[in-house]
Amino acid sequence: MKRKHVWGCLASLTLLVVVVLGVCFIGFVWLIVSINTPSPSQEVFSPDSQRVAITSVNQDRSDPTRFLCVIVEVKDASGELLHREITPASDRMRWSIHWQDNHELVLDSSDVGRFVIAEQPNGTWEGDFEQTEEQPVTPQDSDSTDVDLLD
């Protein structure tokens, strides 16, 4: 009688181990597939709908610092490419993009922060990190040569 009970417990335990291992295997496969699958491309229209920002992921391995980074293309209403930039934002991190106004795109990324792509007065587009008031002023940025040092 006790042997039947022991075999029943072993069978239940074996089944539990198989189920747990199966779930772990499925989770591992899902993780590998999601890591190797770039985010789908997005189209984000400007507030006046005259321009569209199209995002994709850089698959070119020639520059390892830009591999799997977010690409932003800006096109006008006729589909003409106005600007293309491989941003420093990794597609493997969380990111979002939106139009600040009809002449400025903002890419917020958890790895590099805020990257702004803006139309310049001469009609060209340029991407750069946004400068905010919260950023500390470094001695190189300061006009003053006076430095207070703690004793």
N, C-alpha and C positions, 0 to 999 in steps of 0.2 A: 504494500500500500504506500509506504514512504517512497519507494522507488518511482512509482507513477507520479507522485507529487514533485519529486526532484526533476524528473524528465519534463514535466509540464513547465516548471520554472525555467529550466534550461532552454526549452523551446521558446518561451515568451521572451527571455533575455536575448536569445539569438535573433528573433524577429525584431526586437527593439534595436539591436546593434545594426542590423541590415537596413532598417528604415533610417536611422540616424546617419549612417554612412551614405546612403542614397541621397538624402537631403544635402549633406555636405558636398557630395560630388556635383549635384545639380547647381548648387550655389557657386562652386568653384568654376564650373563651365560658364555660368552666366557672367561671372566676374571677368573671366578671360575674354569672352566675346564683347562685353561692354567696354573693356579697356582698349580693345583693338578696333572698335567701331567708332569712326568720327561722328560728331554731332551732325544731324541733317542740316542742310543749308537753310537759311532763313531769309525772308524778304521783309524789310521794314521800310514803310513809306514815310517820307517827310510830312510834316503837318499840312503843307499845301499840295501834297501828292504829286509834285513835279519831279521828285527825285526818289530813288529807291536805294537802300543799302542792302547788299546781298552778302551774306556771310558763308564761308566754307572753311575747310581745314587744309592747311598746307601738307601735302604728302611728299614733297620733294625733300630728299635726305641730303642734298648737297650742302646745306647750311644746318648743322645739327642744332644750333641755337634757335632756329625758326621751324624745325620739323614739328608737326602737329600743333602749330600755332594757328590762331584764328586769322583768316583772310577777310578783309572788308573791301568790297567793290562798291563804288558809288556810280550810279547811272542816272541819266536824265530821263524825261518822259518818253523820248524816242528810242531809248535803249542804248544810247551812246555812252561808252565808258568814260567817266570823268576822272576817276581815281581808283587805283588798286594798291592796297597796302597789306603786307604780311605783318601783323601786329606782334608785339612781344607776349601777348596773352595766350597761354596754353589752353587748348581745347579740353585737356584732361582735368582742368579746374573749373569751378563754377564761374560763369560769365553771363552778362546780358548786354544788350545794345539798344540804344534808343536815340531818337533825334532830340537834341536840346532845342533847336529851332530849325529853320529851313537851310541853315548854312553850317550846322555843327552837329556831329555825331558823337555820342559818348559810349565808350565800351568800358563797363565796370567788370573787373576781373578779380577773383580772390587771390591770384598769385602776383599780379603786377599793379593792382589798384586801378585808378581811373586813367584811361587813355582817350584823348580827344582828337578827332579828325575834323578839321575845320577848313572851310573855304577861305582862301586868302583874298585880299583886296584885288590882286591881279588875276583872280579867277582860278588859280591852281589850288590844290588841296594839300594839307600837310597834317601829319599825325604826330602828337607829342604827349608826354605825360602832363596832366593838369597840375598847375601850381596852386596850392591852397594856402590859406593863412595859417593853418594848423601845422604846417611843416616847419621844423626848427630852422633858424638861421644859423648857418655854419660860418666859421671865421672867414672862409673864402668868399662867402656871399656878402659879408659886411663891409661897408665903406670905412668903418672906424678901425684904427690900428690899436686902440686901447683895449687891453685885455686884463680883466681882474682875475687874479689867481688866488686860490685859497692858500693860506700859509700852512 
